[in-house]
Amino acid sequence: MFLKGRIDVELRGLASKIGRLYEKNPKVEAVLLGGSVARGWEDDYSDIELFVLWKEGPTDEQRKAPIIESKGTMIDFHPYEDEEWSETYITQGVKLEISNFLTETIHNVLNDVIGSYDTDSDKQCIVATIDHGVALSGNSIIEKMKETVSVYPDELRAAMVNEHVVLGNRWNNREALLEREDWLMLYSVIVGVQANIMGVLFALNRQFVHHPAFKWQKQTLRSMVLTPENIEKRLESILLGHPTSSIKELEAIIEEVYDLVQRQLPQINLSAVLEKSLFLRPKHQVE
């Protein structure tokens, strides 16, 4: 516990120092600490994730200035793509991942997700960073953004459930894959279904998805109220246990999650979805 506290202090302290280097540029309107460090989930492998918000697009020299000043070693330096400039570097033995955006771009993303109920995973991750991030500068700008994301719309909740509740046709082949011992495909299916379950649980708990691959699964599940009982250990056992038991456990969890959906969102009719999730590819009947 003491070691974790020391990691937290050291990483946050370094993040604040690096944030001040970006703040020197008059084009920078805000710097936000995100990722595991902002959430208090950091460990020995954690890096520092910063959102840097610019009033106008930065030049390469402006992006490199804090790296040079902090005596950083460059790992990646990406040009503008998908409305973002990004770079990765190491300073003082810690990796920093920098996401540079126009402030206007972040406002547009917030409007897409909160106002238009966009379920896009990349946009969800940006909103989640705003929601749980720690402002290092530009407090007033960040606080207004946090106000915007403080309410999770009912329409977004329904849209997220509808997107993740359908498990796909490969799930219906689970027993065939099990009997064939076709492990690579079977576990690909199992992981895909777990990802869908996580998407539904994020929606039921009105949480924005913070990583497209549902990183930090244990910590996330512990933060949720609406889940099947003992969900953390059960999902873990599915990946670590015998495949036959794992399939049965996953089937049970699916039914429990669907029951949660029906109780929380009775307007969504899951009868056809549930029937399809229980369907198994039939064996050939040889006379």
KEKE-942606 format. One record per atom (N, C-alpha, C): z, x, y; residue in one letter. Coordinates in steps of 0.1 Angstrom, whole numbers, padded with zeros to 4 digits, always signed. Each point is the difference from the previous one (the first is absolute). Last residue first. Layout:
% residues N
ZXYA;...
% end
This chain:
% residues 287
-0399-0288-0414E;+0001-0010-0011E;-0001+0008-0014E;+0017+0016+0051V;-0010+0003-0011V;+0003-0009-0011V;+0010+0002+0055Q;+0005-0006-0012Q;-0011+0002-0011Q;+0014+0029+0047H;-0011-0007-0008H;+0006-0005-0013H;+0031+0005+0043K;-0006+0008-0010K;-0011-0008-0007K;+0016-0008+0053P;+0002-0003-0014P;-0007+0010-0010P;+0024+0005+0051R;-0014+0001-0006R;+0002-0003-0015R;+0035-0021+0033L;-0003+0012-0007L;-0013+0000-0006L;+0032-0025+0042F;-0011+0000-0009F;-0002+0013-0007F;+0031-0012+0036L;+0006-0001-0014L;-0011+0001-0010L;-0010+0000+0047S;+0008+0012-0003S;+0006+0000-0014S;-0025-0038+0016K;-0009+0012-0002K;+0008+0012-0004K;+0024-0039+0012E;-0007-0002-0013E;-0009+0012-0003E;+0021-0001+0041L;+0010+0003-0010L;-0007-0001-0014L;-0025-0012+0038V;+0003+0015+0000V;+0009+0003-0012V;-0009-0045+0009A;-0012+0006-0006A;+0002+0015-0001A;+0035-0025+0021S;-0002-0004-0014S;-0012+0007-0007S;+0021+0003+0047L;-0002+0011-0009L;-0003-0004-0015L;-0001-0018+0055N;-0001-0005-0014N;-0003+0012-0009N;+0024-0005+0051I;-0010+0008-0008I;+0001-0005-0015I;+0030-0017+0033Q;-0014-0005+0003Q;-0010+0008-0007Q;+0047+0009-0003P;-0004-0010-0008P;-0014-0005+0003P;+0030+0043+0008L;-0012-0005+0006L;-0006-0011-0008L;+0042+0019-0012Q;-0001+0004+0014Q;-0012-0006+0008Q;+0008-0008-0047R;+0011-0005+0007R;+0000+0003+0015R;-0034+0016-0029Q;-0001-0015+0000Q;+0012-0006+0008Q;-0002+0047-0007V;-0011-0004+0009V;+0001-0015+0001V;+0028+0019-0032L;+0005+0003+0014L;-0010-0005+0010L;-0013-0002-0044D;+0010-0010+0002D;+0006+0001+0014D;-0030+0033-0016Y;-0007-0013+0004Y;+0010-0011+0003Y;+0018+0040-0015V;-0006+0002+0014V;-0007-0013+0004V;+0016+0002-0044E;+0011-0001+0009E;-0005+0001+0015E;-0031+0006-0035E;+0005-0014+0000E;+0011-0001+0010E;-0014+0044-0008I;-0011-0008+0007I;+0004-0015+0001I;+0028+0029-0025I;+0001+0002+0015I;-0010-0008+0007I;-0003+0000-0047A;+0012-0007+0005A;+0002+0001+0015A;-0034+0025-0021E;-0003-0014+0000E;+0011-0009+0005E;+0007+0046-0005L;-0008-0003+0011L;-0004-0014+0001L;+0024+0015-0037E;+0008+0000+0012E;-0008-0003+0012E;-0022+0005-0040K;+0008-0012-0001K;+0009-0001+0013K;-0026+0039-0006I;-0009-0012+0003I;+0008-0012+0000I;+0023+0039-0011S;-0004+0000+0014S;-0009-0012+0003S;+0013+0010-0045S;+0011-0006+0008S;-0004-0001+0015S;-0031+0021-0028T;+0001-0014-0004T;+0011-0007+0008T;-0007+0047+0008P;-0010-0009+0005P;+0001-0015-0004P;+0043+0034+0004H;-0011-0002-0009H;-0010-0010+0005H;+0027+0023+0039G;+0003-0005-0014G;-0012+0000-0009G;+0001+0013+0048L;+0007+0010-0008L;+0002-0005-0015L;-0020-0027+0036L;-0008+0012+0000L;+0006+0011-0010L;+0022-0042+0006I;-0013-0003-0004I;-0009+0013-0001I;+0044+0001+0017S;+0000+0000-0015S;-0014-0003-0005S;+0009-0003+0047E;+0000+0014-0005E;-0001+0001-0015E;+0003-0042+0020L;-0013+0005+0003L;-0001+0015-0004L;+0042-0022-0005R;-0010-0006-0009R;-0014+0006+0003R;+0037+0012+0028K;+0001+0007-0014K;-0011-0006-0009K;+0002-0019+0043E;-0003+0014+0001E;+0000+0007-0013E;+0011-0047+0005I;-0014+0004+0000I;-0003+0015+0001I;+0040-0034-0006N;-0001+0013-0005N;-0014+0006+0000N;-0002-0050+0008E;+0013+0007-0002E;-0003+0014-0006E;-0037-0023+0032P;+0006-0003-0013P;+0012+0009-0002P;-0010-0009+0050T;-0007+0007-0011T;+0006-0005-0013T;+0009-0003+0055L;-0007-0009-0009L;-0008+0008-0011L;+0025+0025+0032V;+0009-0011-0004V;-0006-0009-0011V;-0009+0055+0017M;-0005-0014-0001M;+0011-0009-0005M;+0002+0049+0005S;+0001-0006+0013S;-0004-0015+0000S;-0003+0029-0038R;+0014-0002+0003R;+0002-0007+0014R;-0043+0011-0016L;+0005-0011-0007L;+0015-0002+0003L;-0021+0037+0019T;-0006-0012+0006T;+0006-0012-0007T;+0010+0043-0016Q;+0007-0002+0013Q;-0005-0014+0006Q;-0021+0015-0040K;+0014-0003-0002K;+0007-0004+0013K;-0046+0014+0002Q;+0002-0013-0006Q;+0015-0003-0002Q;-0030+0036+0024W;+0014-0003+0002W;+0004-0014-0005W;-0051+0002+0006K;+0009+0011-0001K;+0015-0004+0003K;-0045-0025-0004F;+0013-0005-0002F;+0010+0012-0003F;-0048+0002+0013A;+0003+0001-0015A;+0015-0004-0003A;-0018-0002+0045P;-0009-0007-0008P;+0002+0001-0015P;+0038+0000+0039H;-0008+0010-0007H;-0010-0007-0009H;+0032-0024+0027H;+0000+0013+0007H;-0008+0011-0006H;+0002-0058+0006V;-0002+0011-0010V;-0001+0013+0007V;+0029-0042+0018F;-0013+0006+0001F;-0002+0012-0009F;+0033-0044-0005Q;+0000+0014+0003Q;-0015+0004+0000Q;+0024-0044-0013R;-0005+0002+0014R;+0001+0015+0004R;+0008-0021-0044N;+0011+0006+0007N;-0003+0003+0015N;-0033-0017-0031L;+0012-0009-0001L;+0011+0004+0009L;-0038+0029-0003A;-0002-0013+0008A;+0012-0009-0001A;+0001+0040-0025F;+0000+0003+0014F;-0001-0013+0008F;-0005-0005-0046L;+0014+0002+0004L;+0001+0004+0015L;-0043-0003-0020V;+0006-0013+0002V;+0014+0001+0005V;-0022+0040-0010G;-0006-0007+0012G;+0006-0013+0002G;+0013+0024-0038M;+0006+0005+0012M;-0006-0007+0012M;-0019-0011-0041I;+0014-0005+0001I;+0007+0005+0013I;-0042+0018-0011N;-0001-0014+0005N;+0013-0006+0002N;+0000+0042-0019A;-0004+0001+0014A;-0002-0014+0006A;+0008+0004-0046Q;+0012+0003+0007Q;-0003+0001+0015Q;-0037-0005-0028V;+0008-0013+0001V;+0013+0003+0007V;-0027+0037-0008G;-0007-0009+0010G;+0008-0013+0001G;+0015+0031-0032V;+0002+0005+0014V;-0006-0009+0010V;-0009-0009-0045I;+0014-0002+0003I;+0003+0004+0014I;-0043+0009-0015V;+0002-0014+0002V;+0014-0003+0003V;-0010+0043-0011S;-0007-0003+0012S;+0002-0014+0004S;+0015+0014-0042Y;+0009+0004+0011Y;-0006-0002+0014Y;-0028-0009-0038L;+0012-0009+0000L;+0009+0003+0011L;-0037+0029-0007M;-0004-0013+0006M;+0012-0009+0001M;+0007+0041-0022L;-0003+0002+0014L;-0004-0013+0007L;+0011-0001-0047W;+0011+0002+0009W;-0004+0002+0015W;-0016-0021-0046D;-0008+0004+0010D;+0009+0003+0013D;+0007-0017-0048E;+0007+0012+0006E;-0009+0006+0010E;-0007-0042-0024R;-0009+0011-0001R;+0006+0013+0004R;+0025-0040+0004E;-0004+0002-0014E;-0009+0012-0002E;+0011-0013+0044L;+0012+0005-0007L;-0003+0003-0015L;-0033-0019+0028L;+0002+0014+0003L;+0012+0006-0007L;-0008-0046-0006A;-0011+0007-0006A;+0001+0015+0003A;+0030-0029+0021E;+0003+0001-0014E;-0011+0008-0008E;-0006-0009+0047R;+0011+0009-0002R;+0003+0002-0015R;-0034-0025+0029N;-0004+0008-0012N;+0012+0009-0004N;+0001-0029+0039N;-0002-0009-0012N;-0004+0008-0013N;+0004+0021+0043W;+0013-0003-0005W;-0001-0009-0012W;-0038+0011+0025R;+0004+0010-0010R;+0013-0002-0005R;-0020-0028+0035N;-0004-0003-0014N;+0005+0011-0010N;+0027-0012+0047G;-0013+0006-0004G;-0003-0002-0015G;+0037-0016+0031L;+0002+0013-0006L;-0012+0006-0006L;+0019-0034+0042V;-0010+0000-0010V;-0001+0014-0007V;+0028-0007+0038V;+0005-0008-0011V;-0010-0001-0012V;-0005+0021+0046H;+0006+0008-0011H;+0004-0007-0013H;-0020-0020+0041E;-0008+0012-0003E;+0005+0007-0012E;+0023-0038+0017N;-0013-0004-0006N;-0008+0012-0003N;+0041+0008+0022V;+0002-0005-0013V;-0013-0004-0007V;-0002+0013+0045M;+0003+0012-0009M;+0003-0005-0014M;-0008-0033+0033A;-0012+0008-0002A;+0002+0012-0010A;+0037-0027+0014A;-0009-0007-0009A;-0012+0008-0003A;+0028+0017+0032R;+0008+0000-0012R;-0009-0007-0011R;-0015+0000+0044L;-0002+0013-0006L;+0007+0000-0014L;+0007-0038+0026E;-0014+0001-0004E;-0004+0013-0007E;+0043-0008+0020D;-0001-0007-0013D;-0015+0001-0005D;+0020+0039+0032P;-0006-0013+0000P;+0000-0007-0014P;+0034+0037+0022Y;-0010+0000-0010Y;-0006-0014-0002Y;+0027+0027+0042V;-0002-0012-0007V;-0011+0001-0010V;+0011+0036+0027S;+0013-0004-0004S;+0000-0013-0008S;-0036+0027+0024V;+0001+0000-0015V;+0013-0005-0005V;-0008+0003+0047T;-0012-0007-0005T;+0001-0001-0015T;+0032+0025+0023E;+0002-0014+0002E;-0011-0008-0006E;-0004+0046+0000K;+0010-0004-0010K;+0003-0015+0002K;-0027+0021+0032M;-0007-0001-0013M;+0009-0005-0011M;+0019+0009+0042K;-0009-0012+0001K;-0008-0002-0013K;+0026+0039+0003E;+0009-0012-0001E;-0008-0013+0001E;-0022+0042+0007I;+0003-0002-0014I;+0009-0013-0002I;-0011+0014+0044I;-0012-0004-0007I;+0003-0004-0015I;+0035+0018+0027S;-0004-0014+0004S;-0012-0005-0007S;+0015+0045-0008N;+0009-0010-0006N;-0004-0014+0004N;-0019+0049+0002G;-0006-0013+0003G;+0007-0012-0005G;+0011+0043-0027S;-0003-0001+0015S;-0008-0013+0002S;+0020+0008-0041L;+0004+0013+0005L;-0003+0001+0015L;+0009-0042-0038A;-0007+0005+0012A;+0006+0013+0005A;-0003-0022-0050V;+0010+0004+0010V;-0008+0006+0012V;-0014-0038-0042G;-0001+0013+0006G;+0011+0002+0010G;-0012-0040-0027H;+0011+0008-0005H;+0000+0014+0007H;-0034-0033+0011D;+0012-0008-0002D;+0012+0009-0003D;-0043+0019+0006I;+0005-0005+0012I;+0014-0007-0002I;-0023+0013-0038T;+0005+0012+0007T;+0006-0004+0014T;-0022-0033-0026A;+0013+0003-0006A;+0006+0012+0007A;-0043-0013+0013V;+0010-0010+0004V;+0014+0004-0005V;-0036+0025-0016I;+0002+0003+0014I;+0011-0009+0006I;-0014-0008-0044C;+0007+0012+0001C;+0003+0004+0014C;-0028-0037-0008Q;+0014-0003-0004Q;+0009+0012+0002Q;-0046+0006+0005K;+0006-0007+0011K;+0014-0003-0002K;-0024+0017-0036D;+0001+0010+0010D;+0007-0005+0013D;-0011-0030-0036S;+0012+0009-0003S;+0002+0011+0011S;-0020-0052+0007D;-0005+0014-0003D;+0011+0010-0001D;+0000-0049+0010T;+0008+0006-0011T;-0005+0014-0003T;+0001-0037+0044D;-0008+0010-0007D;+0009+0007-0010D;+0007-0037+0035Y;+0005+0000-0014Y;-0009+0009-0009Y;+0000-0010+0050S;-0011-0005-0008S;+0003+0001-0015S;+0033+0013+0034G;-0007-0011+0006G;-0011-0006-0009G;+0026+0038-0013I;+0010-0010+0004I;-0007-0013+0005I;-0027+0038-0014V;+0009-0004-0011V;+0009-0011+0004V;-0032+0016+0031D;-0007-0004-0012D;+0010-0005-0011D;+0017+0018+0041N;-0006-0014+0002N;-0007-0004-0013N;+0017+0043+0001L;+0011-0009+0000L;-0005-0015+0001L;-0032+0035+0004V;+0005-0002-0013V;+0011-0010-0001V;-0015+0012+0043N;-0010-0008-0008N;+0004-0002-0014N;+0026+0028+0027H;+0002-0014+0004H;-0010-0009-0007H;-0004+0046-0008I;+0012-0006-0006I;+0002-0014+0004I;-0035+0023+0021T;-0003-0002-0014T;+0012-0006-0008T;+0005+0014+0045E;-0008-0013-0001E;-0003-0003-0014E;+0020+0041+0011T;+0010-0011+0000T;-0007-0013-0001T;-0022+0042-0022L;+0000-0006+0013L;+0011-0011+0000L;+0006+0039-0035F;-0007-0012+0002F;+0000-0002+0015F;+0013+0039-0041N;-0002-0003+0014N;-0009-0012+0001N;+0034+0025-0038S;-0010-0010+0002S;-0001-0003+0015S;+0021+0042-0034I;-0002-0007+0013I;-0011-0010+0000I;+0036+0030-0033E;-0012-0008+0000E;-0001-0008+0013E;+0028+0047-0020L;-0001-0011+0010L;-0014-0007-0002L;+0036+0035-0030K;-0013-0006+0003K;+0001-0011+0009K;+0033+0044-0005V;-0001-0014-0001V;-0014-0005+0003V;+0018+0046+0006G;+0001-0004-0015G;-0001-0015-0003G;-0005+0020+0045Q;+0014+0002-0005Q;+0002-0005-0014Q;-0044-0017+0013T;+0007+0008+0009T;+0015+0000-0004T;-0054-0016-0015I;+0013+0003-0005I;+0007+0009+0011I;-0041-0042-0002Y;+0003+0015+0002Y;+0014+0002-0005Y;-0044-0039+0007T;+0011+0004-0008T;+0003+0015+0002T;-0029-0045+0026E;+0002+0014-0004E;+0012+0002-0008E;-0037-0041+0024S;+0012+0004-0008S;-0001+0015-0003S;-0020-0046+0030W;-0001+0014-0001W;+0012+0005-0008W;-0026-0051+0002E;+0012+0009+0000E;-0005+0014+0000E;-0027-0042-0006E;+0008-0002+0012E;+0013+0009+0001E;-0035+0004-0034D;+0008-0012-0002D;+0010-0002+0011D;-0016+0047+0006E;-0006-0009-0010E;+0009-0012-0003E;-0005+0051+0029Y;+0002-0015+0002Y;-0007-0008-0010Y;+0011+0050-0015P;-0006-0006+0012P;+0004-0015+0001P;+0031+0038-0025H;-0011-0010-0002H;-0005-0005+0013H;+0029+0041-0025F;-0002-0005+0014F;-0013-0008-0001F;+0041+0027-0034D;-0012-0009+0002D;-0001-0004+0015D;+0030+0035-0012I;-0005-0004-0014I;-0013-0008+0001I;+0029+0038+0034M;-0008-0012-0002M;-0004-0002-0014M;+0044+0022+0024T;-0011+0004-0008T;-0008-0012-0004T;+0035+0011+0045G;-0003-0007-0013G;-0012+0006-0007G;+0029+0007+0043K;-0003+0011-0010K;-0003-0006-0014K;+0008-0024+0042S;+0011+0000-0010S;-0003+0011-0011S;-0031-0005+0036E;+0013+0002+0006E;+0011+0000-0010E;-0044-0010-0014I;+0001+0014+0004I;+0014+0003+0006I;-0009-0044-0012I;+0000+0008-0012I;+0002+0015+0004I;-0006-0032+0034P;+0014-0001-0006P;+0001+0009-0013P;-0044-0003+0021A;+0010+0007+0009A;+0014-0001-0006A;-0041-0021-0017K;+0004+0013-0006K;+0012+0006+0008K;-0022-0040+0014R;+0007-0003-0013R;+0005+0013-0006R;-0024+0002+0040Q;+0012-0007+0002Q;+0008-0003-0013Q;-0043+0020-0002E;+0009+0009+0006E;+0014-0006+0002E;-0037-0026-0015D;+0005+0008-0010D;+0011+0010+0005D;-0004-0045+0027T;-0009+0011-0004T;+0006+0008-0011T;+0012-0054+0010P;+0003+0014+0002P;-0011+0010-0003P;-0001-0054+0019G;-0002+0009-0011G;+0003+0015+0002G;+0026-0038+0028E;-0014+0003-0002E;-0001+0010-0011E;+0042-0017+0007K;-0007-0010+0009K;-0015+0002+0000K;+0034+0011-0042W;-0007+0006+0011W;-0006-0011+0009W;+0040+0010-0042L;-0008-0010+0007L;-0006+0006+0013L;+0020+0017-0050V;-0001+0004+0014V;-0010-0009+0006V;+0033+0003-0047F;-0011-0007+0007F;+0001+0005+0015F;+0020+0025-0046L;+0000-0004+0014L;-0012-0008+0003L;+0031+0021-0044E;-0012-0007+0004E;+0002-0005+0014E;+0020+0040-0036I;+0002-0008+0012I;-0013-0006+0004I;+0018+0012-0051D;-0006+0006+0012D;+0004-0008+0012D;+0024+0008-0052S;-0005-0008+0011S;-0006+0008+0011S;+0024+0013-0042Y;-0015+0000+0000Y;-0006-0007+0012Y;+0048+0002-0011D;-0005+0014+0002D;-0015+0001+0001D;+0018-0047+0014D;+0006+0009-0010D;-0006+0014+0003D;+0005-0054+0025E;-0005+0013-0001E;+0007+0008-0011E;+0004-0046+0020W;-0003+0002-0014W;-0004+0014-0003W;+0010-0025+0043G;+0011+0005-0006G;-0001+0002-0015G;-0033-0015+0035R;+0007-0010-0008R;+0013+0005-0006R;-0030+0028+0025A;+0004-0011+0009A;+0009-0010-0007A;-0019+0036-0025V;+0011+0005+0009V;+0005-0011+0009V;-0037-0008-0030S;+0013+0000-0006S;+0011+0004+0009S;-0043-0017+0026G;+0002+0005-0014G;+0014+0000-0005G;-0013+0006+0054G;-0002-0010-0011G;+0004+0006-0014G;+0003+0006+0059L;+0003+0006-0013L;-0001-0011-0011L;-0024+0005+0051L;+0008-0008-0010L;+0002+0007-0013L;-0016+0004+0057V;+0000+0007-0013V;+0010-0007-0009V;-0032-0011+0048A;+0012-0002-0009A;-0002+0009-0012A;-0030+0002+0038E;+0008-0011+0004E;+0013-0002-0008E;-0038+0042+0014V;+0008-0006-0010V;+0010-0011+0005V;-0029+0028+0028K;-0008-0011-0007K;+0008-0006-0012K;+0017+0037+0026P;+0001-0013+0008P;-0009-0011-0006P;+0026+0042-0025N;-0014-0004+0004N;+0001-0013+0007N;+0039+0019-0019K;-0004+0007+0012K;-0014-0004+0005K;+0020-0016-0041E;+0003-0008+0012E;-0003+0007+0013E;-0004+0020-0044Y;-0011-0009+0003Y;+0002-0008+0013Y;+0034+0029-0014L;-0012+0008+0002L;-0012-0009+0003L;+0041-0019-0013R;+0000+0005+0014R;-0012+0008+0003R;+0006-0014-0045G;-0003-0011+0009G;+0000+0004+0015G;+0016+0031-0032I;-0015-0001+0000I;-0005-0012+0009I;+0046+0005-0005K;-0005+0012+0007K;-0015-0001+0000K;+0022-0033-0025S;+0002-0002+0015S;-0005+0012+0008S;-0001+0003-0047A;-0010-0011+0004A;+0002-0002+0016A;+0031+0028-0022L;-0013+0007+0001L;-0011-0010+0006L;+0043-0017-0010G;+0000+0009+0011G;-0013+0007+0003G;+0005-0028-0037R;-0001-0008+0012R;+0001+0009+0012R;+0004+0021-0042L;-0013-0006+0002L;-0001-0008+0013L;+0042+0018-0011E;-0009+0010+0002E;-0014-0005+0003E;+0035-0030-0012V;+0002+0005+0013V;-0011+0011+0003V;+0000-0019-0043D;-0003-0010+0010D;+0001+0006+0014D;+0013+0026-0036I;-0014-0001+0000I;-0004-0009+0011I;+0045+0003-0008R;-0005+0012+0006R;-0015+0000+0002R;+0021-0035-0025G;+0003-0001+0014G;-0005+0012+0008G;-0003+0001-0046K;-0010-0009+0005K;+0003-0002+0015K;+0030+0027-0023L;-0013+0007+0001L;-0010-0010+0006L;+0043-0017-0009F;+0000+0009+0011F;-0013+0007+0002F;+0005-0027-0037M;+0000-0008+0012M;+0000+0009+0012M;
% end
